C-alpha cells in the first residue's frame, strides 16, 4: 500500500511529464504549420486546408517564433 504522499508525488511527476509532452507537441505542431506555410504559400492556405481560422495558425506560429527568440 502506498501513502498519500507517495501517490501525490507520483501524480506530480505524471503532471510534469504531461506538461512537457504538451509543450513538445505544441512546438511540433507549430513547426508543421510553418512547413505548411512554406509549401502552400501562405498561412491562409494552411488554414483553408485544415479548415481552421488563419488567426489560429498565426497565433501558433508567432508563439513558437517568439519562444525561439
Residue frames relative to the residue before (quaternion, step in Angstrom):
aa qw qx qy qz dx dy dz
X 1.0000 0.0000 0.0000 0.0000 0.00 0.00 0.00
X 0.2940 -0.7572 0.5582 0.1694 3.57 -1.01 0.81
X 0.4939 -0.6428 0.4970 0.3095 3.52 -1.22 0.51
X 0.6538 -0.4883 0.3877 0.4288 3.54 -1.28 0.26
X 0.6317 0.5471 -0.3302 0.4388 3.61 1.04 -0.75
X 0.6558 0.5000 -0.3054 0.4761 3.58 0.97 -0.83
X 0.6471 0.5028 -0.3146 0.4791 3.59 1.00 -0.82
X 0.6274 0.5321 -0.3278 0.4646 3.58 1.02 -0.81
X 0.6895 0.4855 -0.2861 0.4551 3.57 0.80 -1.02
X 0.6301 0.5194 -0.3286 0.4745 3.59 1.06 -0.73
X 0.6514 0.5090 -0.3119 0.4683 3.58 0.99 -0.81
X 0.6260 0.5253 -0.3354 0.4687 3.59 1.01 -0.76
X 0.6453 0.5101 -0.3215 0.4691 3.60 0.94 -0.83
X 0.6422 0.5149 -0.3186 0.4700 3.59 1.00 -0.79
X 0.6461 0.5168 -0.3189 0.4624 3.58 0.97 -0.85
X 0.6591 0.5072 -0.3106 0.4602 3.57 0.91 -0.88
X 0.6485 0.5066 -0.3140 0.4735 3.58 0.99 -0.81
X 0.6543 0.5070 -0.3109 0.4671 3.59 0.97 -0.83
X 0.6508 0.5070 -0.3185 0.4669 3.59 0.96 -0.81
X 0.6409 0.5120 -0.3216 0.4730 3.58 1.01 -0.78
X 0.6443 0.5122 -0.3136 0.4735 3.58 0.98 -0.85
X 0.6344 0.5263 -0.3214 0.4662 3.59 1.02 -0.80
X 0.6570 0.5070 -0.3109 0.4632 3.60 0.92 -0.89
X 0.6581 0.5046 -0.3066 0.4672 3.58 0.96 -0.86
X 0.6613 0.4998 -0.3038 0.4696 3.59 0.94 -0.87
X 0.6218 0.5391 -0.3342 0.4594 3.58 1.06 -0.74
X 0.6588 0.4944 -0.3008 0.4807 3.58 0.97 -0.86
X 0.6510 0.5150 -0.3137 0.4611 3.59 0.95 -0.86
X 0.6387 0.5197 -0.3198 0.4687 3.58 1.01 -0.82
X 0.6618 0.5039 -0.3120 0.4591 3.57 0.89 -0.91
X 0.6516 0.5032 -0.3226 0.4670 3.59 0.94 -0.81
X 0.6269 0.5219 -0.3311 0.4744 3.59 1.04 -0.74
X 0.6452 0.5102 -0.3222 0.4687 3.59 1.00 -0.77
X 0.6236 0.5213 -0.3316 0.4789 3.59 1.05 -0.76
X 0.6489 0.5020 -0.3118 0.4793 3.59 0.97 -0.84
X 0.6388 0.5211 -0.3180 0.4684 3.58 1.03 -0.78
X 0.6255 0.5278 -0.3315 0.4694 3.56 1.02 -0.77
X 0.6560 0.5017 -0.3106 0.4707 3.58 0.95 -0.84
X 0.6912 0.4888 -0.2754 0.4554 3.57 0.97 -0.86
X 0.7814 0.3577 -0.1720 0.4815 3.57 0.87 -0.99
X 0.5591 -0.6631 0.3540 0.3497 3.56 1.25 -0.23
X 0.8168 0.0007 -0.0031 0.5768 3.61 1.14 -0.31
X 0.5982 -0.5415 0.4460 0.3874 3.52 -1.30 0.35
X 0.6103 0.5618 -0.3507 0.4347 3.57 1.06 -0.72
X 0.6465 0.5136 -0.3190 0.4654 3.59 1.00 -0.79
X 0.6253 0.5206 -0.3292 0.4791 3.58 1.03 -0.78
X 0.6568 0.5193 -0.3077 0.4520 3.57 0.91 -0.93
X 0.6457 0.5094 -0.3211 0.4696 3.59 0.96 -0.85
X 0.6540 0.5261 -0.3102 0.4463 3.58 0.93 -0.92
X 0.7480 0.3878 -0.2030 0.4989 3.58 0.97 -0.89
X 0.3422 -0.7621 0.4717 0.2822 3.56 1.33 -0.24
X 0.5052 0.5679 -0.4625 0.4565 3.52 0.89 1.13
X 0.6206 -0.5460 0.3881 0.4075 3.57 -1.23 0.12
X 0.5655 -0.5852 0.4613 0.3534 3.52 -1.21 0.59
X 0.5967 0.5748 -0.3596 0.4293 3.57 1.09 -0.68
X 0.6442 0.5206 -0.3195 0.4604 3.59 1.00 -0.76
X 0.6291 0.5168 -0.3187 0.4853 3.55 1.04 -0.80
X 0.6730 0.5112 -0.2894 0.4495 3.55 0.87 -0.99
X 0.6518 0.5171 -0.3174 0.4549 3.60 0.93 -0.86
X 0.6629 0.5080 -0.3070 0.4564 3.57 0.92 -0.89
X 0.6788 0.4818 -0.2896 0.4725 3.57 0.91 -0.91
X 0.6754 0.4957 -0.3034 0.4540 3.59 0.88 -0.89
X 0.6320 0.5211 -0.3390 0.4627 3.60 0.97 -0.76
X 0.6512 0.5107 -0.3079 0.4693 3.58 0.98 -0.84
X 0.6811 0.4827 -0.2949 0.4649 3.58 0.86 -0.94
X 0.6437 0.5104 -0.3244 0.4689 3.60 0.98 -0.75
X 0.6323 0.5308 -0.3209 0.4642 3.56 1.06 -0.74
X 0.6736 0.5055 -0.2845 0.4581 3.56 1.06 -0.79
X 0.6276 0.5766 -0.3268 0.4085 3.59 1.15 -0.61
